[in-house]
Amino acid sequence: MDNTSIKGRVVKIKNLETKKTKKGTDFTIQEIIVDQNKNYNSEVCLVFLGDNVDLIKRINEGEVYEFYINISSREHNEKHY
């Protein structure tokens, strides 16, 4: 499967969070907000999980980057997230 790319200015780097899975193990999650400089609904939230949160250390707010992402969703109670 090909990756999708999103290019834009990093508006916000959110705080690193540690959460527990149903099995009780810890995992890390961190989000960044990217403004794609479009007319409508220009901002997107990119979520980094596990070891990928280390990639955020190389990112600076206010700078423009191109992100290659995998898009996926999960079903829970007949809704997709």
Sequence and secondary structure as in RCSB ss.txt:
>XXXX:A:sequence
MDNTSIKGRVVKIKNLETKKTKKGTDFTIQEIIVDQNKNYNSEVCLVFLGDNVDLIKRINEGEVYEFYINISSRE
HNEKHY
>XXXX:A:secstr
   EEEEEEEEEE   EEEE TTS EEEEEEEEEE   SSS EEEEEEEGGGGGGGGG  TT EEEEEE     E
ETTEE 
